[in-house]
Amino acid sequence: KKALKTFTTDRGKEFACYKEVEKLNIKVYFADAYAAWQRGSNENSNGLLREYYPKKTDLGKISNDDLIEKLILLNSRPRKCLNWDNPFNLY
């Protein structure tokens, strides 16, 4: 709850339950169709994940341990947008 204040998503049916997210005091925004730049950090994160899981990888077959390992690696990376700090150091 502390880390996530807003959430911007596309208009996919998987976000039809956005009202449940808003109950957690997280404001949900919807990007315009074909406007990936409105979800910049999401698109960047998807690109980083593709280094480990190429397109068409069945993510349902990835173990939780493997996914957590990759997320730790990604969140340990310095980011330019964070003045070369990493997300773990900010929380």
ZASEPA-139945 format. One record per atom (N, C-alpha, C): residue number from 1; residue in three letters; atom name; x, y, z. Coordinates in Angstrom, 2 decimals, padded with zeros to 5 digits. Example, Ala and Ser with C-alpha at 12.3 -4.5 7.8 and 13.67 -1.06 7.14 Angstrom:
! ZASEPA-139945
RORO | 1 | ALA | N | 013.19 | -005.69 | 007.80
RORO | 1 | ALA | CA | 012.30 | -004.50 | 007.80
RORO | 1 | ALA | C | 013.20 | -003.30 | 007.80
RORO | 2 | SER | N | 012.85 | -002.25 | 007.08
RORO | 2 | SER | CA | 013.67 | -001.06 | 007.14
RORO | 2 | SER | C | 012.90 | 000.03 | 007.87
//
This chain:
! ZASEPA-139945
RORO | 1 | LYS | N | 000.82 | -001.20 | 000.00
RORO | 1 | LYS | CA | 000.00 | 000.00 | 000.00
RORO | 1 | LYS | C | 000.86 | 001.26 | 000.00
RORO | 2 | LYS | N | 002.02 | 001.21 | 000.67
RORO | 2 | LYS | CA | 002.87 | 002.40 | 000.71
RORO | 2 | LYS | C | 003.55 | 002.66 | -000.62
RORO | 3 | ALA | N | 003.96 | 001.62 | -001.32
RORO | 3 | ALA | CA | 004.73 | 001.78 | -002.55
RORO | 3 | ALA | C | 003.86 | 002.16 | -003.73
RORO | 4 | LEU | N | 002.63 | 001.69 | -003.78
RORO | 4 | LEU | CA | 001.78 | 001.88 | -004.95
RORO | 4 | LEU | C | 000.68 | 002.88 | -004.62
RORO | 5 | LYS | N | 000.75 | 004.04 | -005.28
RORO | 5 | LYS | CA | -000.25 | 005.08 | -005.05
RORO | 5 | LYS | C | -001.22 | 005.21 | -006.22
RORO | 6 | THR | N | -000.69 | 004.98 | -007.43
RORO | 6 | THR | CA | -001.53 | 005.00 | -008.63
RORO | 6 | THR | C | -001.19 | 003.79 | -009.48
RORO | 7 | PHE | N | -002.10 | 003.48 | -010.38
RORO | 7 | PHE | CA | -001.94 | 002.32 | -011.25
RORO | 7 | PHE | C | -002.53 | 002.69 | -012.60
RORO | 8 | THR | N | -001.73 | 002.61 | -013.66
RORO | 8 | THR | CA | -002.21 | 002.90 | -015.00
RORO | 8 | THR | C | -002.19 | 001.61 | -015.80
RORO | 9 | THR | N | -003.31 | 001.29 | -016.39
RORO | 9 | THR | CA | -003.46 | 000.03 | -017.11
RORO | 9 | THR | C | -004.04 | 000.27 | -018.49
RORO | 10 | ASP | N | -004.01 | -000.77 | -019.29
RORO | 10 | ASP | CA | -004.72 | -000.69 | -020.56
RORO | 10 | ASP | C | -006.18 | -001.03 | -020.29
RORO | 11 | ARG | N | -006.93 | -001.21 | -021.31
RORO | 11 | ARG | CA | -008.37 | -001.45 | -021.13
RORO | 11 | ARG | C | -008.73 | -002.93 | -021.27
RORO | 12 | GLY | N | -007.79 | -003.80 | -020.92
RORO | 12 | GLY | CA | -008.02 | -005.24 | -021.01
RORO | 12 | GLY | C | -009.03 | -005.72 | -019.98
RORO | 13 | LYS | N | -009.70 | -006.82 | -020.30
RORO | 13 | LYS | CA | -010.74 | -007.34 | -019.41
RORO | 13 | LYS | C | -010.17 | -007.83 | -018.08
RORO | 14 | GLU | N | -008.84 | -008.09 | -018.04
RORO | 14 | GLU | CA | -008.24 | -008.55 | -016.78
RORO | 14 | GLU | C | -008.25 | -007.46 | -015.71
RORO | 15 | PHE | N | -008.57 | -006.22 | -016.09
RORO | 15 | PHE | CA | -008.64 | -005.14 | -015.11
RORO | 15 | PHE | C | -010.08 | -004.69 | -014.85
RORO | 16 | ALA | N | -011.03 | -005.54 | -015.17
RORO | 16 | ALA | CA | -012.43 | -005.21 | -014.94
RORO | 16 | ALA | C | -012.73 | -005.04 | -013.45
RORO | 17 | CYS | N | -011.88 | -005.60 | -012.60
RORO | 17 | CYS | CA | -012.10 | -005.51 | -011.14
RORO | 17 | CYS | C | -011.35 | -004.32 | -010.53
RORO | 18 | TYR | N | -011.09 | -003.29 | -011.32
RORO | 18 | TYR | CA | -010.32 | -002.15 | -010.83
RORO | 18 | TYR | C | -010.94 | -001.49 | -009.59
RORO | 19 | LYS | N | -012.23 | -001.61 | -009.41
RORO | 19 | LYS | CA | -012.88 | -001.02 | -008.22
RORO | 19 | LYS | C | -012.33 | -001.64 | -006.93
RORO | 20 | GLU | N | -011.97 | -002.91 | -006.98
RORO | 20 | GLU | CA | -011.39 | -003.58 | -005.82
RORO | 20 | GLU | C | -010.03 | -002.96 | -005.47
RORO | 21 | VAL | N | -009.26 | -002.61 | -006.49
RORO | 21 | VAL | CA | -007.96 | -001.97 | -006.28
RORO | 21 | VAL | C | -008.16 | -000.59 | -005.67
RORO | 22 | GLU | N | -009.16 | 000.14 | -006.16
RORO | 22 | GLU | CA | -009.42 | 001.49 | -005.64
RORO | 22 | GLU | C | -009.84 | 001.47 | -004.18
RORO | 23 | LYS | N | -010.40 | 000.36 | -003.71
RORO | 23 | LYS | CA | -010.76 | 000.24 | -002.29
RORO | 23 | LYS | C | -009.52 | 000.27 | -001.40
RORO | 24 | LEU | N | -008.35 | 000.01 | -001.99
RORO | 24 | LEU | CA | -007.09 | 000.05 | -001.24
RORO | 24 | LEU | C | -006.45 | 001.43 | -001.27
RORO | 25 | ASN | N | -007.24 | 002.44 | -001.68
RORO | 25 | ASN | CA | -006.77 | 003.81 | -001.82
RORO | 25 | ASN | C | -005.67 | 003.94 | -002.87
RORO | 26 | ILE | N | -005.79 | 003.15 | -003.94
RORO | 26 | ILE | CA | -004.89 | 003.23 | -005.08
RORO | 26 | ILE | C | -005.73 | 003.73 | -006.25
RORO | 27 | LYS | N | -005.37 | 004.88 | -006.79
RORO | 27 | LYS | CA | -006.11 | 005.46 | -007.91
RORO | 27 | LYS | C | -005.74 | 004.71 | -009.19
RORO | 28 | VAL | N | -006.76 | 004.27 | -009.93
RORO | 28 | VAL | CA | -006.55 | 003.53 | -011.17
RORO | 28 | VAL | C | -006.85 | 004.44 | -012.35
RORO | 29 | TYR | N | -005.90 | 004.49 | -013.30
RORO | 29 | TYR | CA | -006.07 | 005.25 | -014.53
RORO | 29 | TYR | C | -006.03 | 004.27 | -015.69
RORO | 30 | PHE | N | -006.74 | 004.61 | -016.77
RORO | 30 | PHE | CA | -006.75 | 003.77 | -017.96
RORO | 30 | PHE | C | -006.10 | 004.52 | -019.10
RORO | 31 | ALA | N | -005.10 | 003.90 | -019.71
RORO | 31 | ALA | CA | -004.41 | 004.49 | -020.86
RORO | 31 | ALA | C | -005.32 | 004.43 | -022.08
RORO | 32 | ASP | N | -005.10 | 005.37 | -022.99
RORO | 32 | ASP | CA | -005.82 | 005.35 | -024.24
RORO | 32 | ASP | C | -005.36 | 004.16 | -025.08
RORO | 33 | ALA | N | -006.23 | 003.71 | -025.96
RORO | 33 | ALA | CA | -005.87 | 002.60 | -026.85
RORO | 33 | ALA | C | -004.68 | 002.98 | -027.72
RORO | 34 | TYR | N | -003.77 | 002.05 | -027.90
RORO | 34 | TYR | CA | -002.57 | 002.23 | -028.73
RORO | 34 | TYR | C | -001.69 | 003.38 | -028.25
RORO | 35 | ALA | N | -001.65 | 003.60 | -026.95
RORO | 35 | ALA | CA | -000.84 | 004.68 | -026.38
RORO | 35 | ALA | C | 000.08 | 004.09 | -025.30
RORO | 36 | ALA | N | 001.00 | 003.23 | -025.73
RORO | 36 | ALA | CA | 001.89 | 002.53 | -024.79
RORO | 36 | ALA | C | 002.71 | 003.52 | -023.97
RORO | 37 | TRP | N | 003.02 | 004.69 | -024.51
RORO | 37 | TRP | CA | 003.82 | 005.67 | -023.77
RORO | 37 | TRP | C | 003.11 | 006.17 | -022.51
RORO | 38 | GLN | N | 001.81 | 005.98 | -022.43
RORO | 38 | GLN | CA | 001.08 | 006.39 | -021.23
RORO | 38 | GLN | C | 001.30 | 005.40 | -020.09
RORO | 39 | ARG | N | 001.90 | 004.27 | -020.39
RORO | 39 | ARG | CA | 002.21 | 003.26 | -019.39
RORO | 39 | ARG | C | 003.71 | 002.96 | -019.45
RORO | 40 | GLY | N | 004.51 | 004.02 | -019.45
RORO | 40 | GLY | CA | 005.94 | 003.91 | -019.69
RORO | 40 | GLY | C | 006.68 | 002.94 | -018.79
RORO | 41 | SER | N | 006.50 | 003.05 | -017.48
RORO | 41 | SER | CA | 007.25 | 002.15 | -016.59
RORO | 41 | SER | C | 006.80 | 000.71 | -016.77
RORO | 42 | ASN | N | 005.53 | 000.49 | -017.09
RORO | 42 | ASN | CA | 005.04 | -000.86 | -017.34
RORO | 42 | ASN | C | 005.69 | -001.43 | -018.60
RORO | 43 | GLU | N | 005.74 | -000.64 | -019.66
RORO | 43 | GLU | CA | 006.34 | -001.11 | -020.90
RORO | 43 | GLU | C | 007.83 | -001.37 | -020.71
RORO | 44 | ASN | N | 008.50 | -000.52 | -019.94
RORO | 44 | ASN | CA | 009.92 | -000.72 | -019.66
RORO | 44 | ASN | C | 010.12 | -002.01 | -018.87
RORO | 45 | SER | N | 009.30 | -002.24 | -017.88
RORO | 45 | SER | CA | 009.41 | -003.47 | -017.07
RORO | 45 | SER | C | 009.17 | -004.71 | -017.92
RORO | 46 | ASN | N | 008.20 | -004.63 | -018.83
RORO | 46 | ASN | CA | 007.95 | -005.76 | -019.73
RORO | 46 | ASN | C | 009.19 | -006.05 | -020.56
RORO | 47 | GLY | N | 009.83 | -005.00 | -021.05
RORO | 47 | GLY | CA | 011.05 | -005.18 | -021.84
RORO | 47 | GLY | C | 012.16 | -005.83 | -021.04
RORO | 48 | LEU | N | 012.31 | -005.41 | -019.78
RORO | 48 | LEU | CA | 013.33 | -006.01 | -018.93
RORO | 48 | LEU | C | 013.03 | -007.48 | -018.65
RORO | 49 | LEU | N | 011.78 | -007.80 | -018.42
RORO | 49 | LEU | CA | 011.40 | -009.20 | -018.19
RORO | 49 | LEU | C | 011.66 | -010.07 | -019.41
RORO | 50 | ARG | N | 011.57 | -009.47 | -020.60
RORO | 50 | ARG | CA | 011.79 | -010.23 | -021.84
RORO | 50 | ARG | C | 013.24 | -010.71 | -021.95
RORO | 51 | GLU | N | 014.15 | -010.10 | -021.19
RORO | 51 | GLU | CA | 015.53 | -010.60 | -021.17
RORO | 51 | GLU | C | 015.59 | -012.01 | -020.60
RORO | 52 | TYR | N | 014.67 | -012.33 | -019.71
RORO | 52 | TYR | CA | 014.63 | -013.64 | -019.08
RORO | 52 | TYR | C | 013.57 | -014.55 | -019.70
RORO | 53 | TYR | N | 012.46 | -013.95 | -020.12
RORO | 53 | TYR | CA | 011.35 | -014.72 | -020.66
RORO | 53 | TYR | C | 010.95 | -014.13 | -022.01
RORO | 54 | PRO | N | 011.43 | -014.72 | -023.11
RORO | 54 | PRO | CA | 011.10 | -014.19 | -024.44
RORO | 54 | PRO | C | 009.59 | -014.21 | -024.70
RORO | 55 | LYS | N | 009.17 | -013.44 | -025.69
RORO | 55 | LYS | CA | 007.76 | -013.43 | -026.08
RORO | 55 | LYS | C | 007.30 | -014.85 | -026.34
RORO | 56 | LYS | N | 006.05 | -015.09 | -026.07
RORO | 56 | LYS | CA | 005.38 | -016.39 | -026.24
RORO | 56 | LYS | C | 005.80 | -017.41 | -025.19
RORO | 57 | THR | N | 006.59 | -016.98 | -024.19
RORO | 57 | THR | CA | 006.89 | -017.88 | -023.07
RORO | 57 | THR | C | 005.62 | -018.07 | -022.27
RORO | 58 | ASP | N | 005.29 | -019.29 | -021.95
RORO | 58 | ASP | CA | 004.12 | -019.58 | -021.13
RORO | 58 | ASP | C | 004.50 | -019.30 | -019.68
RORO | 59 | LEU | N | 004.12 | -018.12 | -019.20
RORO | 59 | LEU | CA | 004.49 | -017.72 | -017.84
RORO | 59 | LEU | C | 003.84 | -018.61 | -016.79
RORO | 60 | GLY | N | 002.79 | -019.31 | -017.15
RORO | 60 | GLY | CA | 002.15 | -020.25 | -016.23
RORO | 60 | GLY | C | 003.04 | -021.42 | -015.88
RORO | 61 | LYS | N | 004.05 | -021.66 | -016.70
RORO | 61 | LYS | CA | 004.97 | -022.77 | -016.46
RORO | 61 | LYS | C | 006.23 | -022.34 | -015.71
RORO | 62 | ILE | N | 006.33 | -021.05 | -015.40
RORO | 62 | ILE | CA | 007.49 | -020.54 | -014.65
RORO | 62 | ILE | C | 007.20 | -020.74 | -013.16
RORO | 63 | SER | N | 008.16 | -021.29 | -012.44
RORO | 63 | SER | CA | 007.94 | -021.50 | -011.00
RORO | 63 | SER | C | 007.97 | -020.15 | -010.27
RORO | 64 | ASN | N | 007.27 | -020.09 | -009.15
RORO | 64 | ASN | CA | 007.29 | -018.87 | -008.34
RORO | 64 | ASN | C | 008.70 | -018.53 | -007.91
RORO | 65 | ASP | N | 009.50 | -019.54 | -007.54
RORO | 65 | ASP | CA | 010.88 | -019.29 | -007.12
RORO | 65 | ASP | C | 011.70 | -018.66 | -008.24
RORO | 66 | ASP | N | 011.53 | -019.16 | -009.47
RORO | 66 | ASP | CA | 012.26 | -018.61 | -010.61
RORO | 66 | ASP | C | 011.83 | -017.17 | -010.88
RORO | 67 | LEU | N | 010.54 | -016.92 | -010.83
RORO | 67 | LEU | CA | 010.02 | -015.58 | -011.06
RORO | 67 | LEU | C | 010.52 | -014.62 | -009.99
RORO | 68 | ILE | N | 010.48 | -015.03 | -008.74
RORO | 68 | ILE | CA | 010.96 | -014.17 | -007.65
RORO | 68 | ILE | C | 012.45 | -013.87 | -007.82
RORO | 69 | GLU | N | 013.22 | -014.88 | -008.22
RORO | 69 | GLU | CA | 014.66 | -014.68 | -008.46
RORO | 69 | GLU | C | 014.88 | -013.60 | -009.51
RORO | 70 | LYS | N | 014.13 | -013.66 | -010.62
RORO | 70 | LYS | CA | 014.27 | -012.68 | -011.70
RORO | 70 | LYS | C | 013.81 | -011.29 | -011.25
RORO | 71 | LEU | N | 012.75 | -011.23 | -010.46
RORO | 71 | LEU | CA | 012.28 | -009.93 | -009.96
RORO | 71 | LEU | C | 013.30 | -009.30 | -009.01
RORO | 72 | ILE | N | 013.96 | -010.11 | -008.21
RORO | 72 | ILE | CA | 015.01 | -009.59 | -007.33
RORO | 72 | ILE | C | 016.15 | -009.04 | -008.17
RORO | 73 | LEU | N | 016.54 | -009.76 | -009.20
RORO | 73 | LEU | CA | 017.60 | -009.27 | -010.09
RORO | 73 | LEU | C | 017.21 | -007.94 | -010.74
RORO | 74 | LEU | N | 015.99 | -007.86 | -011.24
RORO | 74 | LEU | CA | 015.54 | -006.63 | -011.90
RORO | 74 | LEU | C | 015.46 | -005.46 | -010.93
RORO | 75 | ASN | N | 014.97 | -005.70 | -009.72
RORO | 75 | ASN | CA | 014.82 | -004.61 | -008.76
RORO | 75 | ASN | C | 016.11 | -004.25 | -008.05
RORO | 76 | SER | N | 017.18 | -005.00 | -008.34
RORO | 76 | SER | CA | 018.50 | -004.68 | -007.81
RORO | 76 | SER | C | 019.31 | -003.85 | -008.80
RORO | 77 | ARG | N | 018.80 | -003.70 | -010.01
RORO | 77 | ARG | CA | 019.51 | -002.95 | -011.06
RORO | 77 | ARG | C | 019.40 | -001.45 | -010.84
RORO | 78 | PRO | N | 020.50 | -000.73 | -011.02
RORO | 78 | PRO | CA | 020.41 | 000.74 | -011.00
RORO | 78 | PRO | C | 019.56 | 001.23 | -012.18
RORO | 79 | ARG | N | 018.78 | 002.26 | -011.94
RORO | 79 | ARG | CA | 017.92 | 002.82 | -012.99
RORO | 79 | ARG | C | 018.22 | 004.31 | -013.16
RORO | 80 | LYS | N | 018.33 | 004.73 | -014.39
RORO | 80 | LYS | CA | 018.59 | 006.14 | -014.69
RORO | 80 | LYS | C | 017.51 | 007.03 | -014.09
RORO | 81 | CYS | N | 016.23 | 006.60 | -014.20
RORO | 81 | CYS | CA | 015.12 | 007.41 | -013.69
RORO | 81 | CYS | C | 015.15 | 007.55 | -012.17
RORO | 82 | LEU | N | 015.98 | 006.75 | -011.50
RORO | 82 | LEU | CA | 016.12 | 006.81 | -010.04
RORO | 82 | LEU | C | 017.49 | 007.36 | -009.66
RORO | 83 | ASN | N | 018.07 | 008.15 | -010.56
RORO | 83 | ASN | CA | 019.41 | 008.70 | -010.33
RORO | 83 | ASN | C | 020.43 | 007.60 | -010.05
RORO | 84 | TRP | N | 020.31 | 006.52 | -010.79
RORO | 84 | TRP | CA | 021.21 | 005.37 | -010.74
RORO | 84 | TRP | C | 021.15 | 004.62 | -009.42
RORO | 85 | ASP | N | 020.05 | 004.80 | -008.70
RORO | 85 | ASP | CA | 019.79 | 003.96 | -007.53
RORO | 85 | ASP | C | 018.94 | 002.79 | -008.02
RORO | 86 | ASN | N | 018.63 | 001.86 | -007.14
RORO | 86 | ASN | CA | 017.76 | 000.76 | -007.55
RORO | 86 | ASN | C | 016.49 | 000.77 | -006.71
RORO | 87 | PRO | N | 015.42 | 000.15 | -007.21
RORO | 87 | PRO | CA | 014.14 | 000.19 | -006.50
RORO | 87 | PRO | C | 014.22 | -000.35 | -005.06
RORO | 88 | PHE | N | 015.03 | -001.36 | -004.80
RORO | 88 | PHE | CA | 015.12 | -001.89 | -003.44
RORO | 88 | PHE | C | 015.65 | -000.87 | -002.45
RORO | 89 | ASN | N | 016.53 | -000.01 | -002.88
RORO | 89 | ASN | CA | 017.11 | 000.98 | -001.97
RORO | 89 | ASN | C | 016.13 | 002.09 | -001.60
RORO | 90 | LEU | N | 015.06 | 002.20 | -002.33
RORO | 90 | LEU | CA | 014.12 | 003.31 | -002.09
RORO | 90 | LEU | C | 013.03 | 002.96 | -001.10
RORO | 91 | TYR | N | 012.92 | 001.69 | -000.70
RORO | 91 | TYR | CA | 011.86 | 001.29 | 000.23
RORO | 91 | TYR | C | 012.42 | 000.53 | 001.39
//
